[in-house]
Amino acid sequence: MQTLFVYYKLPQHEHDHWRPRVEAFQNELKQKWSGLSSELMQRPEATPEGIETWMEIYRHTGGVTQEIMDSIADMATAHGLPPKRMSEFFIPLR
């Protein structure tokens, strides 16, 4: 089963601005895609320059398909979420 990881960097001082927006975005995605689960994580520490790295994790009961991945990217753009979002699929070790 494929899991989608989306990560990006944000200025630490914008943390409180982005968190509710990303959480609302994830809730909307879960309403659109039945069986989708999500997590929102961050690296434990910001860089010395005050930059945080955030990670959105998406799993779907049928695996995250390319269609779901494209929908996530399109909706992120529509919601004005941070650009430069890097997306990668991972699967369990075989």
Backbone as a ProteinNet text record, in pm:
[ID]
protein_1_A
[PRIMARY]
MQTLFVYYKLPQHEHDHWRPRVEAFQNELKQKWSGLSSELMQRPEATPEGIETWMEIYRHTGGVTQEIMDSIADMATAHGLPPKRMSEFFIPLR
[TERTIARY]
84.6	0	88.8	58.3	137.4	93.4	190.9	167.8	231.8	161	211.5	265.5	387.3	451.1	470	422.7	435.1	506.8	618.6	693.1	729.9	747.4	778.4	834.5	888.6	951.4	872.2	864.9	792	871.7	862	923.2	854.2	933.2	881.6	776.8	793.6	699.7	562.6	551.1	423.5	351.3	406.3	350.2	200.4	164.5	24.4	-66.8	-11.9	-88.4	-125.1	-28.3	-47.9	-115.7	-94.1	-146.4	-297.3	-381.3	-525.6	-564.6	-492.6	-521.9	-490.5	-377.8	-340.6	-435.4	-470.3	-562.5	-700.3	-750	-878.3	-870.2	-758.5	-734.3	-738.8	-671.4	-670.9	-810.8	-886.8	-1023.8	-1109.6	-1092.4	-1166.9	-1129.6	-1001.1	-957	-1021.4	-1028.1	-1086.6	-1235.6	-1301.7	-1443	-1458.1	-1365.1	-1371.7	-1335.8	-1236.2	-1185.7	-1214.4	-1323.3	-1357.6	-1244	-1205	-1096.9	-960.2	-952.5	-824.6	-797.6	-676.4	-633.7	-514.5	-493.8	-383.2	-320.6	-196.5	-123.1	-50.8	-23.5	56.3	167.4	290.6	405.5	505.7	601.7	710.7	838.8	950.5	1078.6	1082.8	1153.3	1152.2	1208.8	1300.3	1361.3	1366.9	1356.2	1372.4	1521.4	1551.5	1690.5	1737.3	1867.6	1915.7	1855.4	1811.4	1750.7	1601.3	1546.9	1406.3	1311.7	1357.7	1274.8	1231.7	1100.9	1047.1	1023.8	1034.2	997.8	874.6	769.9	644.1	626	553.7	527.5	379.7	313.7	177.3	189.2	119.6	124.2	-17.3	-31.7	-163.2	-160.8	-261.8	-282.1	-427.4	-449.8	-585.3	-604.3	-725.1	-752.3	-719.3	-730.7	-696.5	-560.7	-482.3	-355.3	-376.7	-280	-289.8	-258.3	-358.2	-343	-289.6	-250.6	-206.6	-321.1	-444	-560.5	-575.1	-557.1	-564.6	-449.2	-331.5	-214.9	-236.6	-288.4	-315.9	-421.2	-522.4	-627.6	-570.4	-482.2	-418.2	-339.1	-262.1	-181.7	-270.9	-376.8	-467.6	-538.7	-586.2	-657	-562	-436.7	-338.6	-317.3	-308.4	-293	-417.2	-535	-660	-672.2	-618.1	-622.5	-510.8	-421.9	-312.2	-207.6	-196.4	-96.3	42.7	141.3	276.9	319.2	381.4	434.3	557.2	619.7	739.4	709.6	592.1	554.9	616	696.5	760.2	678.6	643.9	561.9	637.5	628.3	693.2	604.7	601.1	534.3	634.9	588	665.9	575.9	635.8	561.7	632.3	562.4	629	745.2	844.5	958.1	909.1	968.5	930.5	1029.1
-118.3	0	124.2	216.4	338.8	442	509.3	620.6	743.5	855.8	979.8	1069.3	1117.2	1211.6	1343.1	1452.1	1585.7	1672.4	1730.9	1812.4	1947	2042.6	2179.3	2255.1	2371.1	2453.8	2583.1	2625.7	2747.5	2827.5	2959.8	3039.9	3010.1	2993	2957.5	3058	3184.6	3285.9	3274.4	3192.5	3173.1	3045.2	2975.5	2849	2860.6	2957.2	2972.2	3016.9	3077	3116.5	2994.5	2904.2	2792.5	2670.8	2646.4	2521.9	2505.5	2602.1	2580.2	2565.6	2631.1	2620.2	2480.2	2426.6	2292.7	2188.9	2204.8	2110.8	2114.6	2233.7	2245.9	2181.6	2201.9	2141.2	1988.7	1934	1788.8	1735.6	1806.9	1764.4	1764.5	1863.8	1869.3	1751.9	1719.9	1605.1	1476.3	1458.3	1335.6	1326.6	1440.9	1439.5	1401.9	1448.2	1420.5	1274.9	1220.5	1086.8	995.2	922.6	827.1	725.5	699.2	604.3	668.5	800.9	872	911.9	887.9	936.5	1029.2	1117.7	1212.8	1240	1282.4	1327.9	1456.1	1537.9	1658.3	1656	1659.8	1650.8	1761.3	1779.5	1872.8	1816.5	1862.9	1826.2	1885.6	1821.1	1867.1	2007.5	2047.9	2179.4	2254.4	2385.7	2472.2	2487.8	2531.8	2559.7	2683	2707.6	2829.7	2957.2	2948.7	3064.5	3076.7	2984.8	2992.2	2929.9	2827.5	2759.6	2623.1	2596.3	2466.8	2381.1	2250.2	2156.3	2081.4	2087.4	2018.9	1901.6	1801.2	1680.9	1645.7	1634.3	1581.7	1436.8	1346.9	1205.3	1160.7	1094.2	1049.1	899.3	831.8	689.4	670.9	573.4	542.6	391.7	350.6	207.7	129.2	190.9	125.9	167.9	235.8	291.2	430	514.9	649.3	638	663.7	654.6	786	782.5	904.7	1006.1	958	1047.1	1121.2	1050	1114.5	1213	1172	1260.7	1388.3	1376.7	1495	1583.5	1521.8	1596.9	1674.4	1610.3	1677.4	1798.5	1781.9	1892.6	2005.6	1971.1	2073.4	2148.7	2075	2139.7	2224.8	2182.2	2261.9	2396	2393.2	2517.5	2605.3	2545.4	2620.5	2681.8	2616.3	2667.1	2766.1	2787.6	2881.3	2831.2	2697.9	2644	2671.9	2661.1	2697.8	2628.4	2704	2642.6	2558.8	2505.1	2422.4	2303.1	2245.2	2123.3	2005.6	1930.4	1813.1	1690.9	1607.6	1489.5	1364.5	1261.8	1133.3	1020	911.9	789.2	697.3	626	519.7	398.9	279.8	155.7	77.8	-16.3	-98.6	-177.8	-204.3	-285.6	-423.6	-479.1	-613.3	-715.4
0	0	0	-87.8	-98.3	5.7	62.4	153.1	89.8	96.4	38.9	149.7	128.7	219.8	145.9	205.4	146.8	249.5	209.8	305.2	245.1	335.2	293.1	411.5	384.1	487.1	505.1	630.3	665.3	767.7	761.5	868	1001.7	1104.1	1236.2	1284.9	1254.5	1302.1	1233.3	1126.6	1057.4	1101.5	1199.3	1246.8	1277.6	1360	1402.4	1288.2	1186.6	1069.1	984.2	962.9	871.5	933.3	1061.4	1119.8	1101.2	1137.6	1118.6	972.1	883.8	740.5	687.2	727.2	681.9	742.4	869.3	932.7	866.3	832.9	763.2	624.4	557.4	426.3	436.4	536.5	553.1	584	662.7	692.7	566.4	482.1	356.3	265.6	261.2	181.9	229.9	361.5	417.6	387.9	375.1	336.6	188.9	107.2	-36.2	-66.6	2.2	-24.6	94.4	86.4	191.4	206.6	330.4	355.9	364.7	346.4	354.6	499	545	676.7	655.8	751.6	738.5	873.5	867.5	985.6	946.8	1045.7	1025.5	1129.4	1082.1	1171.8	1137.2	1227.2	1200.4	1258.3	1204.2	1264.5	1404.7	1495.6	1634.9	1656.4	1570.6	1589.7	1457.5	1467.8	1350.2	1320.9	1200.7	1165.4	1243.1	1246.8	1312.3	1252.4	1126.2	1059.6	1090.9	1173.2	1210.5	1108.9	1039	939.2	992.9	987.4	1027.1	903.4	919.7	814.7	861.2	778.7	808.4	714.6	763.1	685.1	697.1	581.3	576.6	530.3	597.2	564.1	530.3	416.2	370.5	343.1	398.2	372.1	329.4	244.6	200.4	208.2	241.8	257.2	130.7	14.6	-111.5	-165.2	-83.8	-128.4	-186.9	-172.1	-228.6	-377.2	-458.9	-604	-659.9	-786.1	-852.6	-856.7	-872.7	-874.9	-741.7	-631.2	-499.4	-483.1	-524.8	-513.7	-593.4	-714.9	-797.3	-732.2	-672.3	-604.8	-486.2	-409.7	-295.9	-344.1	-450.4	-503.9	-554.7	-627.7	-681.2	-568.7	-469	-358	-274.3	-260.2	-185.4	-253.9	-386.2	-461.9	-444.6	-455.5	-440.1	-301.1	-199.6	-62.3	-33	-129.5	-108.8	-11.8	0.3	91.8	38.5	124.7	83.5	-45.3	-135.1	-257	-222.3	-321.7	-301.9	-212.9	-231.1	-159.3	-234.5	-166.4	-225.3	-186.2	-285	-261.6	-301.2	-216.7	-245.4	-196.2	-274.5	-233.5	-165.1	-63.1	-2.4	13.6	9.8	31.5	141.5	205.1	306.5	246.1	326.1	281.5	241.9	140.8	94.7	143.6
[MASK]
++++++++++++++++++++++++++++++++++++++++++++++++++++++++++++++++++++++++++++++++++++++++++++++

